[in-house]
Amino acid sequence: MKLIHTLFLPILLTGSLLLSGCETGGPAATSAGSFHLSEVPPFSGEPYVVLNENQPDFPEEDFTTNSFESYGPLDELGRCTTAYANIGVDLMPTEERGNIGQVKPTGWQTVKYDIVDGKYLYNRCHLIGFQLTGENANEQNLITGTRYLNVEGMLPFENLVADYVKETEHHVLYRVTPIYEGDNLVASGVQMEAQSVEDDEVCYNVYVYNCQPGIEIDYATGESWLAETAEEPSPTENTASGEERYVLNTSSKKFHKPDCSGVQSMSEANRQDYTGERDALLEQGYQPCGICKP
Amino acid sequence: MHVIVCLDDRGGMLFHQRRQSRDRAVQSDILQMCRGEVLWMNRYSQALFSDAEGNAIRTAEDFLEQAGAGEYCFVETCASLRPYEKNIEHLILYRWNRHYPSDARLDLDPAAEGWRQIGCTEFPGHSHERITKEVYTR
């Protein structure tokens, strides 16, 4: 049985700042633990920067072979705070991903751009990835994050830890802290720290930018627009609810538009009608059909 | 010499001076491939093969300098193979088919540099869904 603690880590928040595109840094006094956002250089094309020479800062007493996971309470603005775990194989998921579309993290907007992989600018980003602790619709573990943050930034670091734990059955202390400027509803980025317990094979401390190349974001609200240097028409708002109809093939894990030719030949046993958000399907591991391109 | 390297989807080998990943199925395949032959590596890598029996594992920090013709070299911590390129008879790549962070990437791209692929097999790993093994020669 998984053991979940409630965690309280104070995050100092001062001032609100509109950040343009992938820029960050500046004179902010925002901090989480020993990390100061003002130390982070502006985004320069790499999804992350190394902090403190990659050395994380975990308490000595937490280096244990007992797995645990903690998700900090939402702050007074409803924002996620820190998620912290000692990842072991016993925490890893044993069931398929569930739906997380019902969670609306602070600053959530459903908006599409053709220049974004999968089109949707924002994903519900797990602080501690599903592959590590199997958390689904836990509002204390989901933030509004760009596709770039999710796939290019955080996922490689999650993969590194997940595959190490699966291979060795060792433990990894793992902490993810969203970093906000003042009262902004969208995090400027996340700090990711990891350290293996039984050896020194996993060790990192990085800041990952919550940005999307070619898109500018108002981190106070989550509103976004195309950067002047990018070439694309205005963003497309989805339906008011962000929901659309799709047909899922539960065997091939593809999703289709209802009028797709692939739906006609689909086995009834594998067919499932779905109304909801597209990115929720992507987060569940479904891929868009290559014919109808939903 | 025959050089063996593990790579992620971006050609990465290391992050923060540590291997990106490992898989006992890869270690087993390497030992089987090198059975009866000399297999060189450094001390960092030797920890992965501590229970290897029947293999002639030799350990040295400068093993790429010492390895002779026909001998195997398992390379984890040296991403710069260019200085040894003329001595490489075969380049054997194990691809994790995963994206990991990397700050050291292999400086050879055999497919783009005219090497000839003479083998490609896939097998399931212990902790990786699918591992691709590619063998290149000049």
Boltz contact constraints between the chains, C-beta under 6 A:
constraints:
  - contact:
      token1: [A, 54]
      token2: [B, 16]
      max_distance: 6.0
  - contact:
      token1: [A, 156]
      token2: [B, 99]
      max_distance: 6.0
  - contact:
      token1: [A, 156]
      token2: [B, 100]
      max_distance: 6.0
  - contact:
      token1: [A, 156]
      token2: [B, 101]
      max_distance: 6.0
  - contact:
      token1: [A, 157]
      token2: [B, 101]
      max_distance: 6.0
  - contact:
      token1: [A, 159]
      token2: [B, 98]
      max_distance: 6.0
  - contact:
      token1: [A, 159]
      token2: [B, 100]
      max_distance: 6.0
  - contact:
      token1: [A, 160]
      token2: [B, 100]
      max_distance: 6.0
  - contact:
      token1: [A, 163]
      token2: [B, 21]
      max_distance: 6.0
  - contact:
      token1: [A, 163]
      token2: [B, 127]
      max_distance: 6.0
  - contact:
      token1: [A, 166]
      token2: [B, 127]
      max_distance: 6.0
  - contact:
      token1: [A, 167]
      token2: [B, 22]
      max_distance: 6.0
  - contact:
      token1: [A, 167]
      token2: [B, 127]
      max_distance: 6.0
  - contact:
      token1: [A, 201]
      token2: [B, 18]
      max_distance: 6.0
  - contact:
      token1: [A, 203]
      token2: [B, 16]
      max_distance: 6.0
  - contact:
      token1: [A, 204]
      token2: [B, 16]
      max_distance: 6.0
